[in-house]
């Protein structure tokens, strides 16, 4: 691996062959023009801060979230485009003409008001955006998951999401419809909040790590669930949407490839401390992030500030975030690489190594850094040991949860030979016209299409413990919507009943369950709704590795009226209605997919959704 990495680095030219518009559209991420971020945005202040006297160490963020009254408005247009992030030209889906999409920014307690326009054509597709990690305590219908809290946004239509920035830190937003985000439909979220325990001079902002595929996302989903098909391997690895690619690997009839398309570049100032917001926004790859000749101090994981600790490598599963502080302790003419490596024995990657250049203020920005990669232990296909992480604000889990759910993950073919993922023997399929949360809000929790909707109703139980057993030799970054959960235990084999770090256990919204391993999480049912719990690997969730967790159903209807736009039906028709007449029977594997199932009684067949169109309304 070391010789491969060195060969890649030696081949890098720091003089990009392509302009930024060709590689990333209108995005400035990965360039010296990318903005740094303030301590907080302008707005009314109390005791000198938008969030008043609340602190990271002494304020319960789940019970004492501020309301600033400030609205942060954004307008996002989603449309197809052609760019070459690594020099290989391909069709993508862009947000405001950018990849990565615009960074959304607010203070803790502000209100986001985000209008999304679906202008996807050639062919048309639905869409929906999920605001990863936001609790949505007052607005569960704006979580952004089609078939749960909303119908998809139809082509040519718009939807305004309005919700509170109820936590602070670093995150991202992405399409939760089909595998669209693997085609570029994603961006970062930065929410400023208290950090009285840490000090830094420069907020560098988001650093998005994304595995990258040259094939269209639907082809990859079709391959993943297809009969007798090999798994999909990523073609490259990007940092803030940029990396070079070896064009000799492109077949003669393949897409156009430009060598040395350009890598991302960052500035450091000697003697200053820099905050980096690391985000794994990929589709499958487990990322290991390092900076040559530098040590990082971890200060937050997902939306949870933690007691700072030092490390030379950060491990990130899909959807996970880690905020780190880096002291620029080298001479002012220094230049080094930052690196993101997809662990080969844990993930599926043809070219797993990404680099970006960091230049100190007096360095020659045209020269390639000569720094050497750090060594680290990457044997574990999972997150760091739980004993390393302690939330800054101690919020203990109940010693004994009110109820327990055991979930067994398995994989195998269905009756038609298509490969699917199962939880407790059931794969998930959704109905875009009947979102399960909206049904629950209307008092309907019977769900005639269960069990394929995979709804677990915990009724009025005050807390839930979920024990996930992974019976497959692949990792799964498990994400729970609507909550930061307590991570009680994780490992390989079978859980021995012991809790790690009690009473101040780790909290976050994504945690990896290791291959042939277990994960034990717990959460309080203080957010009435129906919340997805799923693997965040795009190809796994598209294959059904997903359940809906319903809490406090008697209180769901008390959450207020569901906005009409979130409840509009997304109607599909088949191009051949004479053959397939019962469009109301259309269901689909959840969210990140481009495949639907058309069901007639007991018979289920697989069809390409690209032959479907939304009704004009």
C-alpha positions in Angstrom: 0.0 0.0 0.0 2.8 2.4 0.8 4.5 2.1 -2.6 1.1 2.6 -4.3 0.4 5.8 -2.3 3.9 7.1 -3.0 3.5 6.5 -6.8 0.2 8.3 -6.8 1.7 11.3 -4.9 4.8 11.4 -7.2 2.6 11.6 -10.2 0.6 14.6 -9.0 1.1 17.9 -10.7 0.0 20.9 -8.7 -0.7 22.8 -11.9 -4.3 21.8 -12.7 -5.1 21.0 -16.3 -8.8 21.9 -15.8 -10.4 25.1 -14.5 -12.5 25.0 -11.4 -15.7 25.3 -13.5 -14.9 22.1 -15.4 -14.2 20.1 -12.3 -16.7 21.5 -9.7 -19.0 23.9 -11.5 -19.6 27.0 -9.5 -18.2 25.6 -6.2 -15.1 27.2 -4.7 -14.4 24.4 -2.2 -10.9 23.1 -2.6 -9.5 26.4 -3.9 -7.7 29.3 -2.2 -10.9 31.3 -2.9 -13.0 29.1 -0.6 -14.1 31.2 2.4 -13.1 30.6 6.0 -15.8 30.8 8.6 -16.5 33.2 11.5 -17.1 32.2 15.1 -20.8 33.0 14.5 -23.0 34.8 12.1 -24.4 38.3 12.7 -27.7 38.6 14.6 -29.0 39.6 18.0 -26.7 38.9 20.8 -27.3 38.0 24.5 -24.3 38.1 26.8 -22.1 38.5 23.7 -23.4 35.4 21.8 -26.4 34.5 19.6 -27.1 31.5 22.0 -26.8 33.7 25.1 -25.2 32.2 28.2 -25.5 28.6 27.1 -22.3 26.6 27.0 -21.0 23.4 25.5 -20.1 21.9 28.9 -23.0 22.9 31.1 -26.1 23.2 28.8 -28.3 20.3 28.0 -28.7 20.8 24.2 -31.8 18.6 24.0 -33.7 20.5 26.7 -32.4 24.0 26.5 -32.0 24.9 22.8 -32.2 28.7 22.1 -34.6 30.3 19.7 -33.0 33.3 18.1 -35.8 34.4 15.8 -33.3 34.7 12.9 -34.2 33.1 9.6 -31.4 31.9 7.4 -33.0 31.6 3.9 -31.5 29.5 1.1 -32.7 28.8 -2.5 -31.5 25.5 -4.0 -32.0 24.4 -7.6 -31.3 20.8 -8.4 -30.5 20.0 -12.0 -28.3 17.8 -14.1 -24.9 18.9 -15.4 -21.5 17.6 -16.7 -18.3 18.0 -14.7 -15.1 16.2 -14.2 -14.1 16.2 -10.5 -11.2 13.9 -11.2 -10.7 14.6 -14.9 -13.3 12.0 -16.0 -16.2 13.8 -17.6 -19.6 12.5 -16.5 -23.2 13.5 -16.0 -24.0 14.5 -12.4 -26.7 16.2 -10.4 -25.8 19.6 -9.1 -27.1 22.0 -6.5 -27.0 25.6 -7.8 -24.5 24.4 -10.4 -22.1 23.3 -7.7 -20.3 20.1 -6.6 -20.1 19.9 -3.6 -23.3 21.9 -3.2 -23.5 25.3 -1.3 -22.5 25.2 2.4 -25.6 26.0 4.6 -24.7 28.1 7.6 -26.5 29.3 10.7 -26.2 29.9 14.4 -27.5 27.5 17.0 -31.2 28.4 17.5 -31.7 30.1 14.1 -34.3 28.8 11.6 -33.4 27.4 8.2 -35.8 28.3 5.4 -34.6 26.3 2.4 -36.6 26.3 -0.9 -35.7 23.4 -3.1 -36.6 23.4 -6.8 -36.5 20.1 -8.7 -35.3 20.9 -12.2 -34.0 17.4 -12.9 -34.7 16.5 -16.6 -33.4 14.2 -19.2 -34.8 12.1 -17.6 -37.0 13.5 -14.9 -36.7 12.2 -11.4 -38.2 13.0 -8.0 -36.0 14.3 -5.2 -35.9 15.1 -1.5 -33.2 16.6 0.8 -32.4 15.2 4.2 -30.6 17.5 6.8 -28.4 14.9 8.4 -28.4 15.0 12.2 -31.0 17.7 12.7 -33.4 16.5 15.4 -36.5 18.1 13.8 -38.3 18.2 17.1 -40.9 20.6 16.0 -40.9 19.7 12.3 -40.7 16.0 11.7 -42.3 16.3 8.3 -39.2 18.2 7.1 -36.7 15.5 7.8 -36.5 15.0 4.1 -37.1 11.3 3.7 -39.6 10.3 1.0 -42.1 7.6 2.0 -41.7 8.6 5.6 -42.1 12.4 6.3 -43.0 13.6 2.8 -43.7 12.7 -0.8 -40.8 13.3 -3.2 -40.6 16.7 -4.8 -42.0 16.1 -8.4 -40.1 17.3 -11.4 -40.8 21.0 -12.0 -42.1 21.5 -8.5 -40.6 23.1 -5.4 -40.8 22.6 -1.6 -39.7 24.9 1.2 -38.2 23.2 4.2 -38.4 25.2 7.4 -36.8 23.9 10.6 -34.7 25.0 13.6 -31.0 24.6 13.8 -31.5 22.6 17.0 -28.0 21.4 17.5 -24.6 22.8 16.5 -21.5 21.6 14.8 -20.7 20.1 11.4 -22.9 18.0 9.2 -24.2 17.7 5.6 -27.3 17.5 3.6 -28.0 15.1 0.8 -30.7 13.6 -1.4 -32.6 10.8 0.3 -34.3 9.8 -2.9 -32.7 7.1 -5.0 -28.9 7.1 -5.1 -28.9 10.7 -6.2 -26.3 11.9 -3.7 -23.8 9.5 -5.2 -24.1 11.6 -8.3 -23.2 14.8 -6.5 -26.4 15.9 -4.8 -24.9 16.9 -1.4 -23.4 19.7 0.6 -22.1 20.7 4.0 -23.9 22.3 7.0 -22.1 24.5 9.5 -24.0 25.5 12.6 -22.1 27.8 15.0 -22.4 27.2 18.7 -20.7 27.5 22.0 -17.1 26.2 22.3 -15.8 27.8 25.5 -13.6 24.8 26.1 -11.6 25.1 22.9 -9.7 27.9 21.1 -8.8 28.3 17.5 -7.8 31.1 15.2 -9.1 29.9 11.8 -12.2 27.9 10.9 -11.2 26.3 7.6 -14.7 24.9 7.2 -16.0 21.7 5.7 -13.7 19.0 4.3 -15.9 16.5 2.5 -14.5 13.1 1.8 -16.3 11.2 -0.9 -15.7 8.0 -2.8 -16.5 8.6 -6.4 -18.0 6.5 -9.2 -17.7 7.1 -12.9 -20.8 5.0 -13.7 -24.3 6.4 -13.3 -25.8 5.7 -9.9 -28.8 3.8 -11.3 -26.4 1.4 -13.0 -24.6 0.8 -9.7 -27.9 0.2 -7.8 -29.0 -2.2 -10.6 -25.7 -4.0 -10.3 -25.9 -4.2 -6.6 -29.3 -5.8 -6.4 -29.0 -7.6 -9.7 -28.9 -11.4 -10.2 -25.4 -12.8 -10.2 -23.7 -9.3 -10.3 -20.4 -8.4 -8.6 -20.5 -5.6 -6.0 -19.8 -2.1 -7.1 -16.3 -0.7 -6.5 -15.6 3.1 -6.4 -13.3 4.5 -9.1 -11.7 7.3 -7.1 -11.6 9.2 -3.8 -12.1 12.9 -3.5 -11.3 15.7 -1.0 -13.8 18.6 -1.4 -14.8 17.2 -4.7 -11.3 17.0 -6.3 -8.6 14.5 -7.2 -6.6 13.3 -10.2 -7.1 10.1 -12.0 -4.9 7.8 -14.1 -6.5 8.2 -17.5 -4.8 5.1 -18.8 -7.4 3.1 -16.9 -10.2 4.5 -19.1 -11.2 2.1 -21.9 -10.9 3.3 -25.5 -14.7 3.8 -25.7 -14.9 5.3 -22.3 -15.6 8.9 -21.2 -13.2 11.7 -21.9 -10.4 11.9 -19.3 -8.0 14.8 -18.6 -4.9 14.0 -16.6 -4.0 16.2 -13.6 -7.4 17.7 -13.3 -6.4 19.3 -10.0 -6.4 18.5 -6.3 -7.8 20.6 -3.4 -5.6 23.2 -1.8 -5.7 24.8 1.7 -3.9 27.5 3.5 -2.3 27.3 7.0 -0.7 30.1 9.0 2.2 29.2 11.1 1.6 29.4 14.8 -2.2 29.5 14.3 -4.7 26.8 15.3 -7.1 25.7 12.6 -10.5 24.0 12.9 -11.3 21.4 10.2 -14.8 20.0 9.8 -14.3 16.5 8.5 -17.4 14.8 6.8 -17.6 11.4 5.1 -20.2 12.2 2.4 -19.4 9.2 0.3 -21.6 6.3 -0.8 -19.6 3.3 0.6 -16.0 3.8 1.7 -14.6 3.8 5.2 -12.2 6.8 5.3 -9.0 7.3 7.3 -8.0 10.9 7.4 -4.4 12.1 8.3 -2.2 15.2 7.9 1.5 14.7 7.3 3.7 15.9 10.2 0.7 17.0 12.2 -1.3 15.8 15.2 -5.1 16.5 15.4 -7.2 17.2 18.4 -10.7 15.8 18.2 -13.3 18.2 19.7 -16.6 16.9 18.3 -18.1 13.8 16.7 -21.3 14.3 14.7 -23.2 17.0 16.5 -21.7 16.2 19.9 -18.8 18.2 21.5 -16.4 15.8 23.2 -13.6 16.1 25.8 -10.7 16.9 23.5 -8.2 14.1 22.7 -5.3 13.8 20.3 -4.8 11.5 17.4 -2.9 11.1 14.2 -5.8 9.5 12.3 -9.5 10.0 12.2 -11.8 7.2 11.1 -15.1 8.1 9.4 -17.9 5.8 8.3 -20.4 7.1 5.8 -22.4 10.0 7.3 -20.0 10.5 10.2 -18.3 13.8 11.1 -15.4 14.8 13.3 -14.2 18.3 14.1 -10.5 18.6 14.7 -8.1 21.3 15.7 -4.7 21.4 14.1 -1.8 23.6 15.2 0.3 24.9 12.3 3.6 24.2 14.0 6.0 24.1 11.0 8.0 26.8 9.4 6.1 29.4 7.3 7.5 28.0 4.0 6.2 24.5 4.6 3.9 22.4 2.5 2.3 19.0 3.4 -0.4 16.7 2.2 -3.6 15.9 3.9 -4.8 12.4 3.0 -8.0 10.4 2.9 -7.5 6.7 2.5 -10.4 4.2 2.0 -9.4 1.1 3.9 -9.2 -1.7 1.2 -10.1 -4.6 3.4 -13.1 -2.8 4.8 -14.5 -1.2 1.6 -14.7 -1.6 -2.1 -12.4 0.8 -3.9 -10.3 0.6 -7.1 -8.4 3.7 -6.3 -8.7 4.4 -2.5 -6.2 7.2 -1.9 -7.0 11.0 -2.0 -4.6 13.8 -1.2 -4.9 17.6 -0.9 -2.1 20.1 -0.4 -1.7 22.4 2.6 0.5 25.4 2.1 1.8 27.6 4.8 1.8 31.4 4.2 5.3 31.6 2.6 5.3 28.3 0.7 5.7 27.9 -3.0 2.1 27.1 -4.0 3.2 25.7 -7.4 5.4 22.9 -5.9 4.3 19.5 -4.8 4.7 18.8 -1.1 7.4 16.3 -0.2 5.9 15.2 3.1 5.6 11.6 4.0 2.4 9.9 5.0 1.9 8.9 8.7 1.6 5.3 9.7 -1.5 4.1 11.6 -3.4 1.0 12.5 -6.2 0.4 10.0 -6.9 -3.2 10.9 -10.3 -2.5 12.5 -13.3 -2.1 10.2 -15.0 0.2 12.7 -14.7 3.4 14.7 -12.2 4.1 17.4 -12.6 2.4 20.7 -15.5 3.8 22.7 -13.2 4.4 25.7 -11.6 7.3 23.8 -14.7 9.5 23.5 -16.5 11.2 26.3 -19.2 13.8 25.5 -18.4 17.2 27.0 -21.9 17.6 28.4 -22.6 14.4 30.5 -26.1 13.1 29.7 -26.3 9.6 31.0 -28.5 6.9 29.5 -31.0 5.1 31.7 -29.4 2.1 33.2 -32.3 -0.1 32.0 -34.3 0.8 28.9 -38.1 0.5 29.0 -38.0 -1.9 26.0 -35.4 -3.7 23.8 -35.4 -4.4 20.1 -33.1 -7.0 18.7 -32.2 -6.5 15.0 -30.4 -9.2 13.0 -28.8 -8.2 9.7 -28.6 -10.8 6.9 -28.1 -10.7 3.2 -29.4 -13.0 0.4 -31.4 -13.3 -2.8 -35.2 -13.0 -2.9 -37.5 -15.3 -4.9 -36.5 -13.6 -8.2 -32.8 -13.9 -7.4 -32.2 -10.2 -6.6 -29.8 -9.6 -3.8 -31.3 -7.8 -0.8 -30.5 -6.9 2.8 -32.8 -8.0 5.6 -33.4 -6.9 9.2 -35.1 -9.6 11.2 -35.8 -11.5 8.0 -37.6 -8.6 6.3 -36.3 -6.2 3.6 -37.7 -2.7 3.4 -39.9 -1.4 0.6 -41.6 2.0 0.6 -44.6 3.6 -0.9 -44.0 7.2 -2.0 -47.7 8.0 -2.1 -48.3 6.9 1.6 -45.5 8.3 3.8 -45.6 6.4 7.1 -45.2 9.4 9.4 -48.0 11.3 7.6 -50.2 8.3 8.0 -49.4 8.2 11.7 -50.0 11.9 12.1 -53.5 11.2 10.7 -54.0 8.5 13.3 -53.4 5.5 11.0 -50.7 3.2 12.4 -52.1 -0.1 11.1 -50.1 0.1 7.8 -51.7 -2.4 5.5 -48.4 -2.8 3.5 -46.5 -4.0 6.6 -44.3 -5.9 7.2 -42.4 -4.6 4.2 -42.5 -1.1 5.6 -40.5 -2.4 8.6 -42.3 -0.3 11.3 -41.5 -1.1 14.9 -44.0 0.6 17.2 -42.7 1.3 20.7 -45.9 2.9 21.9 -45.4 4.9 25.1 -42.2 3.3 26.2 -39.9 6.1 27.5 -36.6 4.6 26.2 -35.5 2.0 23.7 -32.4 -0.2 23.5 -31.5 -1.5 20.1 -29.1 -4.5 19.8 -27.9 -4.9 16.2 -26.3 -8.2 15.3 -24.4 -8.1 11.9 -24.4 -11.6 10.4 -22.4 -10.6 7.4 -18.6 -9.9 6.8 -19.2 -6.2 5.9 -19.5 -3.1 8.0 -22.6 -1.0 8.3 -22.6 2.7 9.5 -26.0 2.7 11.2 -27.8 6.1 11.3 -30.8 7.0 13.4 -32.9 10.0 12.4 -34.4 12.4 15.0 -31.9 11.5 17.8 -28.4 11.4 19.1 -28.2 7.9 20.5 -26.1 6.5 23.3 -23.5 4.1 22.1 -23.5 1.5 24.9 -21.3 -1.2 23.3 -19.8 -2.4 20.0 -17.5 -5.1 18.9 -17.1 -8.4 17.0 -18.9 -11.6 17.9 -21.7 -11.4 20.4 -22.4 -8.7 23.0 -21.5 -9.8 26.6 -23.9 -7.4 28.2 -21.3 -4.9 29.4 -21.7 -1.2 28.8 -18.7 0.9 27.8 -18.1 4.3 29.4 -21.2 4.4 31.6 -22.6 6.8 32.7 -21.1 9.2 30.2 -21.3 7.0 27.1 -20.6 8.2 23.7 -23.4 9.9 21.8 -23.8 10.5 18.1 -26.1 9.8 15.2 -24.0 7.3 13.2 -22.0 4.4 14.5 -20.4 1.5 12.7 -21.4 -2.0 13.4 -18.3 -4.1 12.5 -18.3 -7.1 10.1 -19.8 -10.1 12.0 -20.2 -7.8 15.0 -22.7 -6.1 17.2 -23.8 -2.6 18.1 -25.9 -1.6 21.1 -27.5 1.8 21.2 -30.2 3.4 23.3 -32.3 6.6 23.1 -35.1 8.3 24.9 -38.4 8.5 23.0 -38.7 12.3 23.5 -39.3 13.1 19.8 -42.7 11.6 18.8 -42.6 10.4 15.2 -41.5 7.7 12.8 -37.7 7.8 12.5 -35.6 5.8 10.0 -32.8 3.6 11.3 -30.6 2.4 8.5 -27.2 1.6 7.1 -25.8 4.7 5.4 -24.0 2.8 2.7 -26.0 3.8 -0.3 -26.0 0.4 -1.9 -27.1 -1.3 1.4 -30.0 1.0 2.2 -31.1 0.8 -1.4 -31.2 -3.0 -0.9 -33.5 -2.7 2.1 -31.3 -2.4 5.1 -33.7 -0.1 6.9 -36.4 0.0 9.6 -38.8 2.7 10.8 -38.9 3.2 14.6 -42.1 4.7 15.8 -42.2 6.4 19.2 -45.1 7.9 21.2 -47.7 7.4 18.5 -50.5 8.9 20.6 -48.5 12.2 20.6 -47.7 12.3 16.9 -51.0 13.8 15.9 -50.5 16.5 18.5 -47.4 17.9 16.7 -49.4 20.4 14.7 -50.8 20.4 11.2 -48.6 18.9 8.5 -47.9 21.5 5.8 -49.8 20.7 2.6 -46.8 20.8 0.3 -45.1 18.0 2.3 -48.2 15.9 2.0 -48.7 16.3 -1.8 -48.9 12.9 -3.5 -46.1 11.9 -5.9 -47.9 10.0 -8.6 -46.2 7.8 -11.0 -47.4 6.3 -14.2 -46.0 3.4 -16.2 -45.2 4.1 -19.9 -47.2 1.0 -20.8 -50.4 1.4 -18.7 -52.2 -1.4 -20.6 -49.7 -3.9 -19.2 -49.3 -2.5 -15.7 -52.6 -1.0 -14.7 -52.4 -0.9 -10.9 -50.1 2.1 -10.3 -51.3 2.2 -6.7 -49.4 -1.0 -6.1 -46.0 0.6 -6.9 -43.6 0.4 -4.0 -39.9 0.8 -3.8 -36.8 -0.1 -1.8 -36.3 2.8 0.5 -34.8 6.1 -0.4 -31.3 5.9 -1.9 -32.2 3.8 -4.9 -33.4 4.1 -8.5 -35.3 0.8 -8.5 -38.9 0.1 -7.8 -40.9 -3.0 -7.2 -44.2 -3.4 -8.9 -46.3 -5.8 -6.9 -49.4 -7.7 -7.9 -50.6 -9.9 -5.2 -47.8 -12.3 -4.3 -45.7 -11.7 -7.4 -43.0 -9.1 -7.3 -40.8 -8.1 -10.2 -37.9 -5.6 -10.5 -38.3 -2.6 -12.9 -36.2 0.4 -13.9 -37.8 3.6 -12.4 -36.3 5.6 -15.3 -39.3 4.3 -17.3 -41.6 6.1 -14.9 -42.6 9.7 -15.0 -44.4 12.0 -12.5 -47.9 13.1 -13.4 -48.1 16.8 -14.2 -50.4 18.4 -11.6 
